[in-house]
Amino acid sequence: TGTLGVHAVVFGLALGLSRIVPIARNRDRLDRLAGLAPGRITPIVIDGKPVAERIKAATDGLGVDILLDCLTRGVPADTTNDALKGLRRGGVAVNIGALNQPVTLDPIWLMVNAAQYRGSNWFTVAQGEEMAGLARDGLVDFSLFENRVYPLDRVNEALDEVGRNHGGFVNIVVRP
């Protein structure tokens, strides 16, 4: 439930996703996230138990349409490798995180399940405009984020703050 994951859930809600299954290590942060839309958000804690089975259980055995992998450096690739098996037939996994370990892809499984694995470098201009439109239309609740604003001459302090891992509900902003 880092910044990318929390924002992905918030925008997923704005887009009308009926079910969101966030996966993270911190139960308290996941519970806070689930509280945004009880019934639509079913969190899974990374605790050494197989993730794919729990993804399938949270989706009535179907699996997820989209797996947005926001894992950060230092998280074992095993979590991603396992979560991939939680995709439904025709599902798409998109990596936007900073996972720095190799992911093991099973080409036969991908083929049989018509699944895809993609990389992404954040978002396109068009997608950014769509997100801005959702915000402008009041469909995204930014009040749940705490903004910590630093002037440009304190950029190093801001970078130190980023490293403290506040779990996605804190935005660190550098203002010129």
N, C-alpha and C positions, 0 to 999 in steps of 0.2 A: 504494500500500500504506500508506495512512494508517490512522489508528485505526479508522475506520468499515469500511474494506475488510478489514483484518486480522480484526476481530471478525466481520464477515459470513462470512468463510471459516471461522473457527473454529466458528461456530454452524451453518454449512452442513454441515460435517463431522459435527457432533453430530446433525443432522437426517437424516444418511444420504445426502446428495447423492452420486451416483456419480461426477460429474465437475464440477470447478470450474475456471474459466478466469479467474484474476485478471489484470487489465491495469493496469500502472503504469509509471512512468519509471525506477525504481531496480532494476536487475537483482539486486543483492545482496539487497535486501529480498524480491524475488520468489523468489529461490532459497531463502531462509530459509523463506518461506511454503510453497513446494513441498515442502520437506523434511518438513513436517508429515504429509503423506500422499502419498508418491511413487506415481505411477500414477493418482491421483485428481485431482491438482492440476497443471494445465498452464498455466504463466504465459506472458504475452505482454508484452514490453517495448514501451512507446511510444517509437518511434524514427524516426518519419516514414514508415514503411511502412504500407500499408493494414492496418487492424485487422480489419475484417470478414472478409477472406479468411483470416486466421490463426485467427480464431474458428471459422470453418467447418472449417478443416483440423483443428483440435483436437477437433472434435466429429463426425468422420467425414462431414463435408459437410452435417450437419443444421442446425447453429446451436444456440444456447442457448435453453432454455425461459425463463429469467429473466436479465435484464441489470440488475444493481444498480449504478447509477451513483453512485459516491462521490467523484467528482472535486471538487477544491477550487478556490477562487478562483485566478485567474491561469492556469488550464489552458485552452487553446483549446477552444472548443465543437466544433471539427472532430473531435476524438477521439470525442465522444459521437455526433455525426452519423454518423461512419463505423461505430462499434460497433453502432448501431441496426440496420444491415444484417446484423449477425451473429446476429440473432434468428431462430429457426426459425419456421415457420408456426404461428400461434397464440401466439407468445411475448409476454412482457410485459417492458417496460423500466420500471424504477422509479428515479426520481431522488431520492436522499436526501443528495446532496452540496451543495456551496456554489458550484456553477458559476454564474458571474455574467455569462455571455454567452448570447445567444439561441441556442436549438437550432432547427435547420431540420428540420421534419417534412414528409415527402412523403406527403400523404393517399392518393394512389393506391397507393403501396407498402404503407402501413398496411392499407388495405382489402383489397388482393389477398392479403396475407399474414396477414390476420386478427390483426394485431399491435396491441398497446396501449402507450401511453406514459402513465405516471402520475407524479404527485408524491407525496411522503410526508413527513410531519413526524415522523421517527423511528419510533415504534412505538406501538401501542395498549396499553392496560392489559393486555388479554388476552394480547397478544404478549409483553409484559414478564413476565407471570406464566409463560408457556411457557418463556421463556429462563431464568428463575429456576429452574424445574423441571428443565430440562436440566442446569443447574449443580449443583443439589442432588443430582441422580441421578448425578453424576460423569461426565457425558458431554462436558463442556467442560473442556479442560485449560487452566487459568489460570496454570499454572506458567511458561509461556513469556512472560508479561508481567512487566515490571519496574514495580513501583508506586513512584512518588515522591510521598510524602505531605508536605503542607505544612499547618501550623496556619493558622487563619483570619487571624491577624494578619500572615501572610506571603503573602496571596492575590496580591499584585502580582508576587511572585517566581514563583509558580505560573503566572500568566498569561504571564510572560516565557518560562518553560520550555515552555509550550504552543507558543509561536511559534517554537521551535527545530526543529520538525518532526522528531521522532525516528522517524517511519516506522511508527507503529502498534503497535510492541511495547512502548511505554512508556505507562503510565497516569499522568496527573497528577491527584492527588486532593487536595482541600482539605478538611481535617477541622475541623469547628467546635470 
